[in-house]
Amino acid sequence: MPKFEQVFENGIKFVFKRDEIDPNLLHIYARHLTTKDDALDTFFSSTPTWNEQFERYENYSDTHGLYWFWINQPNKIVMVVSCFRL
């Protein structure tokens, strides 16, 4: 089974890591019970800020937080680090 799952949305490829303990689940679901849709909704509905200490972008909606970074910005490939409920 692949260690990552990819989703294409609005011309951007989003990469989600599978959980190491249960590879049938995405890491964000296994740890925070959040989904790909939660992550995508948060990404597209909020403005990112750069966290220099952790070298990642952070988006916050009214309901969720999202941590992510560009794997390849020119090719629009995003790695989702975490998505969680606020």
PyMOL commands that place a pseudoatom at each C-alpha (Angstrom):
pseudoatom trace, name=CA, resn=MET, resi=1, chain=A, elem=C, hetatm=0, pos=[0.000, 0.000, 0.000]
pseudoatom trace, name=CA, resn=PRO, resi=2, chain=A, elem=C, hetatm=0, pos=[1.362, 3.460, -0.837]
pseudoatom trace, name=CA, resn=LYS, resi=3, chain=A, elem=C, hetatm=0, pos=[2.496, 5.604, 2.092]
pseudoatom trace, name=CA, resn=PHE, resi=4, chain=A, elem=C, hetatm=0, pos=[0.756, 8.664, 0.658]
pseudoatom trace, name=CA, resn=GLU, resi=5, chain=A, elem=C, hetatm=0, pos=[-2.553, 9.557, -0.931]
pseudoatom trace, name=CA, resn=GLN, resi=6, chain=A, elem=C, hetatm=0, pos=[-2.877, 12.343, -3.483]
pseudoatom trace, name=CA, resn=VAL, resi=7, chain=A, elem=C, hetatm=0, pos=[-5.824, 14.568, -4.277]
pseudoatom trace, name=CA, resn=PHE, resi=8, chain=A, elem=C, hetatm=0, pos=[-6.069, 17.139, -7.080]
pseudoatom trace, name=CA, resn=GLU, resi=9, chain=A, elem=C, hetatm=0, pos=[-8.174, 20.212, -6.357]
pseudoatom trace, name=CA, resn=ASN, resi=10, chain=A, elem=C, hetatm=0, pos=[-8.249, 23.556, -8.207]
pseudoatom trace, name=CA, resn=GLY, resi=11, chain=A, elem=C, hetatm=0, pos=[-4.993, 22.806, -10.033]
pseudoatom trace, name=CA, resn=ILE, resi=12, chain=A, elem=C, hetatm=0, pos=[-3.115, 21.875, -6.857]
pseudoatom trace, name=CA, resn=LYS, resi=13, chain=A, elem=C, hetatm=0, pos=[-1.912, 18.400, -5.899]
pseudoatom trace, name=CA, resn=PHE, resi=14, chain=A, elem=C, hetatm=0, pos=[-2.338, 17.714, -2.170]
pseudoatom trace, name=CA, resn=VAL, resi=15, chain=A, elem=C, hetatm=0, pos=[-0.310, 14.895, -0.620]
pseudoatom trace, name=CA, resn=PHE, resi=16, chain=A, elem=C, hetatm=0, pos=[-1.626, 13.209, 2.538]
pseudoatom trace, name=CA, resn=LYS, resi=17, chain=A, elem=C, hetatm=0, pos=[0.479, 10.787, 4.585]
pseudoatom trace, name=CA, resn=ARG, resi=18, chain=A, elem=C, hetatm=0, pos=[-1.020, 7.481, 5.621]
pseudoatom trace, name=CA, resn=ASP, resi=19, chain=A, elem=C, hetatm=0, pos=[-0.828, 6.532, 9.282]
pseudoatom trace, name=CA, resn=GLU, resi=20, chain=A, elem=C, hetatm=0, pos=[2.168, 4.406, 10.249]
pseudoatom trace, name=CA, resn=ILE, resi=21, chain=A, elem=C, hetatm=0, pos=[0.174, 2.282, 12.711]
pseudoatom trace, name=CA, resn=ASP, resi=22, chain=A, elem=C, hetatm=0, pos=[-2.847, 1.754, 10.458]
pseudoatom trace, name=CA, resn=PRO, resi=23, chain=A, elem=C, hetatm=0, pos=[-1.897, 2.426, 6.804]
pseudoatom trace, name=CA, resn=ASN, resi=24, chain=A, elem=C, hetatm=0, pos=[-5.545, 2.066, 5.787]
pseudoatom trace, name=CA, resn=LEU, resi=25, chain=A, elem=C, hetatm=0, pos=[-6.157, 5.454, 7.426]
pseudoatom trace, name=CA, resn=LEU, resi=26, chain=A, elem=C, hetatm=0, pos=[-4.799, 8.878, 6.665]
pseudoatom trace, name=CA, resn=HIS, resi=27, chain=A, elem=C, hetatm=0, pos=[-2.597, 10.317, 9.397]
pseudoatom trace, name=CA, resn=ILE, resi=28, chain=A, elem=C, hetatm=0, pos=[-4.936, 13.295, 9.868]
pseudoatom trace, name=CA, resn=TYR, resi=29, chain=A, elem=C, hetatm=0, pos=[-7.872, 10.944, 10.430]
pseudoatom trace, name=CA, resn=ALA, resi=30, chain=A, elem=C, hetatm=0, pos=[-6.038, 8.546, 12.743]
pseudoatom trace, name=CA, resn=ARG, resi=31, chain=A, elem=C, hetatm=0, pos=[-4.729, 11.400, 14.917]
pseudoatom trace, name=CA, resn=HIS, resi=32, chain=A, elem=C, hetatm=0, pos=[-7.468, 14.037, 14.731]
pseudoatom trace, name=CA, resn=LEU, resi=33, chain=A, elem=C, hetatm=0, pos=[-10.527, 12.432, 13.094]
pseudoatom trace, name=CA, resn=THR, resi=34, chain=A, elem=C, hetatm=0, pos=[-10.327, 14.949, 10.262]
pseudoatom trace, name=CA, resn=THR, resi=35, chain=A, elem=C, hetatm=0, pos=[-10.742, 14.250, 6.567]
pseudoatom trace, name=CA, resn=LYS, resi=36, chain=A, elem=C, hetatm=0, pos=[-9.280, 15.323, 3.237]
pseudoatom trace, name=CA, resn=ASP, resi=37, chain=A, elem=C, hetatm=0, pos=[-12.358, 17.505, 2.759]
pseudoatom trace, name=CA, resn=ASP, resi=38, chain=A, elem=C, hetatm=0, pos=[-11.701, 19.237, 6.100]
pseudoatom trace, name=CA, resn=ALA, resi=39, chain=A, elem=C, hetatm=0, pos=[-8.135, 19.987, 4.987]
pseudoatom trace, name=CA, resn=LEU, resi=40, chain=A, elem=C, hetatm=0, pos=[-9.161, 21.215, 1.527]
pseudoatom trace, name=CA, resn=ASP, resi=41, chain=A, elem=C, hetatm=0, pos=[-11.989, 23.362, 2.899]
pseudoatom trace, name=CA, resn=THR, resi=42, chain=A, elem=C, hetatm=0, pos=[-9.595, 24.971, 5.394]
pseudoatom trace, name=CA, resn=PHE, resi=43, chain=A, elem=C, hetatm=0, pos=[-6.919, 25.510, 2.745]
pseudoatom trace, name=CA, resn=PHE, resi=44, chain=A, elem=C, hetatm=0, pos=[-9.268, 27.258, 0.328]
pseudoatom trace, name=CA, resn=SER, resi=45, chain=A, elem=C, hetatm=0, pos=[-11.368, 29.186, 2.853]
pseudoatom trace, name=CA, resn=SER, resi=46, chain=A, elem=C, hetatm=0, pos=[-8.608, 30.845, 4.892]
pseudoatom trace, name=CA, resn=THR, resi=47, chain=A, elem=C, hetatm=0, pos=[-5.405, 32.826, 4.460]
pseudoatom trace, name=CA, resn=PRO, resi=48, chain=A, elem=C, hetatm=0, pos=[-2.112, 31.096, 5.299]
pseudoatom trace, name=CA, resn=THR, resi=49, chain=A, elem=C, hetatm=0, pos=[0.531, 32.531, 7.581]
pseudoatom trace, name=CA, resn=TRP, resi=50, chain=A, elem=C, hetatm=0, pos=[4.156, 31.379, 7.610]
pseudoatom trace, name=CA, resn=ASN, resi=51, chain=A, elem=C, hetatm=0, pos=[5.445, 29.828, 10.834]
pseudoatom trace, name=CA, resn=GLU, resi=52, chain=A, elem=C, hetatm=0, pos=[9.183, 30.385, 10.598]
pseudoatom trace, name=CA, resn=GLN, resi=53, chain=A, elem=C, hetatm=0, pos=[9.966, 28.320, 13.699]
pseudoatom trace, name=CA, resn=PHE, resi=54, chain=A, elem=C, hetatm=0, pos=[8.402, 25.170, 12.214]
pseudoatom trace, name=CA, resn=GLU, resi=55, chain=A, elem=C, hetatm=0, pos=[8.943, 26.093, 8.534]
pseudoatom trace, name=CA, resn=ARG, resi=56, chain=A, elem=C, hetatm=0, pos=[5.325, 25.547, 7.533]
pseudoatom trace, name=CA, resn=TYR, resi=57, chain=A, elem=C, hetatm=0, pos=[2.210, 27.417, 6.569]
pseudoatom trace, name=CA, resn=GLU, resi=58, chain=A, elem=C, hetatm=0, pos=[-0.721, 27.522, 8.952]
pseudoatom trace, name=CA, resn=ASN, resi=59, chain=A, elem=C, hetatm=0, pos=[-4.335, 28.158, 8.022]
pseudoatom trace, name=CA, resn=TYR, resi=60, chain=A, elem=C, hetatm=0, pos=[-7.160, 28.585, 10.492]
pseudoatom trace, name=CA, resn=SER, resi=61, chain=A, elem=C, hetatm=0, pos=[-10.868, 28.590, 9.766]
pseudoatom trace, name=CA, resn=ASP, resi=62, chain=A, elem=C, hetatm=0, pos=[-13.629, 28.949, 12.341]
pseudoatom trace, name=CA, resn=THR, resi=63, chain=A, elem=C, hetatm=0, pos=[-13.543, 25.186, 12.911]
pseudoatom trace, name=CA, resn=HIS, resi=64, chain=A, elem=C, hetatm=0, pos=[-10.157, 23.782, 11.825]
pseudoatom trace, name=CA, resn=GLY, resi=65, chain=A, elem=C, hetatm=0, pos=[-6.420, 24.336, 11.757]
pseudoatom trace, name=CA, resn=LEU, resi=66, chain=A, elem=C, hetatm=0, pos=[-4.214, 23.161, 8.888]
pseudoatom trace, name=CA, resn=TYR, resi=67, chain=A, elem=C, hetatm=0, pos=[-0.419, 22.831, 8.759]
pseudoatom trace, name=CA, resn=TRP, resi=68, chain=A, elem=C, hetatm=0, pos=[1.197, 22.407, 5.349]
pseudoatom trace, name=CA, resn=PHE, resi=69, chain=A, elem=C, hetatm=0, pos=[4.202, 23.216, 3.154]
pseudoatom trace, name=CA, resn=TRP, resi=70, chain=A, elem=C, hetatm=0, pos=[5.068, 23.302, -0.532]
pseudoatom trace, name=CA, resn=ILE, resi=71, chain=A, elem=C, hetatm=0, pos=[6.817, 20.182, -1.785]
pseudoatom trace, name=CA, resn=ASN, resi=72, chain=A, elem=C, hetatm=0, pos=[7.142, 21.898, -5.151]
pseudoatom trace, name=CA, resn=GLN, resi=73, chain=A, elem=C, hetatm=0, pos=[5.627, 25.374, -5.414]
pseudoatom trace, name=CA, resn=PRO, resi=74, chain=A, elem=C, hetatm=0, pos=[6.126, 25.895, -9.192]
pseudoatom trace, name=CA, resn=ASN, resi=75, chain=A, elem=C, hetatm=0, pos=[4.275, 22.620, -9.843]
pseudoatom trace, name=CA, resn=LYS, resi=76, chain=A, elem=C, hetatm=0, pos=[1.701, 23.379, -7.110]
pseudoatom trace, name=CA, resn=ILE, resi=77, chain=A, elem=C, hetatm=0, pos=[2.309, 20.311, -4.914]
pseudoatom trace, name=CA, resn=VAL, resi=78, chain=A, elem=C, hetatm=0, pos=[1.370, 20.668, -1.232]
pseudoatom trace, name=CA, resn=MET, resi=79, chain=A, elem=C, hetatm=0, pos=[2.210, 18.321, 1.655]
pseudoatom trace, name=CA, resn=VAL, resi=80, chain=A, elem=C, hetatm=0, pos=[-0.489, 18.319, 4.321]
pseudoatom trace, name=CA, resn=VAL, resi=81, chain=A, elem=C, hetatm=0, pos=[1.221, 17.970, 7.699]
pseudoatom trace, name=CA, resn=SER, resi=82, chain=A, elem=C, hetatm=0, pos=[-1.795, 18.099, 9.995]
pseudoatom trace, name=CA, resn=CYS, resi=83, chain=A, elem=C, hetatm=0, pos=[-5.456, 19.040, 10.058]
pseudoatom trace, name=CA, resn=PHE, resi=84, chain=A, elem=C, hetatm=0, pos=[-7.298, 19.324, 13.357]
pseudoatom trace, name=CA, resn=ARG, resi=85, chain=A, elem=C, hetatm=0, pos=[-10.461, 20.677, 14.931]
pseudoatom trace, name=CA, resn=LEU, resi=86, chain=A, elem=C, hetatm=0, pos=[-10.266, 23.883, 16.911]
for i in range(1, 86): cmd.bond("trace and resi %d" % i, "trace and resi %d" % (i + 1))
show_as sticks, trace
zoom trace
